[in-house]
């Protein structure tokens, strides 16, 4: 079984590439585009994920979700956050009804 340690390694790579040369690093190129560019890429990957799910090709879906997760991790890193922040939020929600959790959120 593949462990969550991959997220730790990926986070280290994302941090390392923050100041890399955008001409030689895809991640550095994303960072150089700033939040708008990263958000655009996350949106593209979300749409591709939806299309893969609709197509019914499980391998394609897995690959698109991997792309979506990757680009979402880039977004988190750009914003000074990490997968650990998301995992902590999921842990906080554990055992809470989704309906109750959503109702308890502050507006805006």
URZI-V678534 format. One record per residue. N is the residue number from 0. RES is the residue in one small letter. PHI is phi in radians with two decimals (none if undefined). PSI is psi in radians with two decimals (999 if undefined). OMEGA is omega in degrees with one decimal (* if undefined). Layout:
# URZI-V678534
n=[N N]
res=[RES RES]
phi=[PHI PHI]
psi=[PSI PSI]
omega=[OMEGA OMEGA]
This chain:
# URZI-V678534
n=[0 1 2 3 4 5 6 7 8 9 10 11 12 13 14 15 16 17 18 19 20 21 22 23 24 25 26 27 28 29 30 31 32 33 34 35 36 37 38 39 40 41 42 43 44 45 46 47 48 49 50 51 52 53 54 55 56 57 58 59 60 61 62 63 64 65 66 67 68 69 70 71 72 73 74 75 76 77 78 79 80 81 82 83 84 85 86 87 88 89 90 91 92 93 94 95 96 97 98 99 100 101 102 103 104 105 106 107]
res=[x x x x x x x x x x x x x x x x x x x x x x x x x x x x x x x x x x x x x x x x x x x x x x x x x x x x x x x x x x x x x x x x x x x x x x x x x x x x x x x x x x x x x x x x x x x x x x x x x x x x x x x x x x x x]
phi=[none -1.43 -1.69 -1.22 -1.05 -1.04 -1.15 -1.11 -1.14 -1.14 -1.07 -1.13 -1.12 -1.07 -1.17 -1.11 -1.45 -0.94 -1.96 -1.33 -1.34 -1.05 -1.39 -2.13 -2.34 -1.05 -1.11 -1.07 -1.11 -1.10 -1.02 -1.13 -1.33 1.31 -1.01 -1.02 -1.16 -1.18 -1.07 -1.05 -1.15 -1.07 -1.07 -1.05 -1.18 -1.12 -1.12 -1.10 -1.13 -1.07 -1.13 -1.12 -1.12 -1.16 -1.25 1.42 -1.57 -1.11 -1.13 -1.08 -1.05 -1.04 -1.15 -1.23 -1.12 -1.05 -1.09 -1.10 -1.04 -0.99 -1.21 -1.18 -1.13 -1.09 -1.04 -1.02 -1.08 -1.04 -1.57 1.37 -2.07 -2.58 -1.02 -1.10 -1.14 -1.20 -1.09 -1.12 -1.17 -1.10 -1.11 -1.09 -1.41 -0.98 1.47 -1.82 -1.00 -1.04 -1.17 -1.16 -1.08 -1.16 -1.14 -1.42 -1.17 -1.28 -1.13 1.48]
psi=[2.40 2.33 2.98 -0.08 -0.40 -0.61 -0.66 -0.79 -0.72 -0.69 -0.68 -0.72 -0.75 -0.69 -0.73 -0.66 -0.10 -0.66 0.32 2.98 2.09 -0.33 -0.23 -0.07 2.12 -0.76 -0.76 -0.65 -0.72 -0.82 -0.69 -0.48 -0.23 -3.03 -0.77 -0.79 -0.69 -0.76 -0.70 -0.76 -0.72 -0.74 -0.77 -0.77 -0.60 -0.76 -0.76 -0.61 -0.79 -0.78 -0.70 -0.69 -0.73 -0.55 -0.39 0.14 1.84 -0.70 -0.75 -0.73 -0.82 -0.75 -0.68 -0.66 -0.68 -0.75 -0.75 -0.82 -0.80 -0.89 -0.52 -0.66 -0.64 -0.77 -0.82 -0.82 -0.71 -0.61 0.13 0.38 3.07 3.09 -0.51 -0.61 -0.71 -0.76 -0.67 -0.68 -0.72 -0.70 -0.69 -0.64 -0.26 2.28 0.00 2.34 2.38 -0.61 -0.78 -0.73 -0.78 -0.70 -0.50 -0.21 2.52 2.48 2.61 999]
omega=[178.0 -175.8 178.2 177.7 176.9 178.2 176.8 179.8 179.2 176.8 178.0 178.1 179.7 177.6 -179.4 -175.7 -178.6 -176.9 178.4 179.1 179.9 178.8 -178.9 -177.3 177.4 -179.3 177.7 178.1 176.8 178.7 -178.3 178.7 178.1 -175.4 -178.5 179.9 179.4 178.5 177.8 -179.4 177.6 177.9 178.0 -178.8 177.6 178.8 179.3 177.0 179.1 -179.1 178.7 178.4 -180.0 179.9 178.3 179.1 -173.2 178.8 177.6 178.2 179.8 -179.0 179.2 176.3 176.6 176.9 179.5 178.3 -179.3 -176.6 174.5 175.9 175.3 178.4 178.5 -179.5 178.5 -178.8 178.6 179.8 178.6 176.5 -179.8 177.4 178.9 178.8 177.7 178.0 176.7 177.7 178.9 -177.6 -176.1 178.2 179.1 176.6 177.4 178.8 179.5 -178.5 -178.7 179.7 -178.0 -179.4 175.8 177.7 173.3 *]
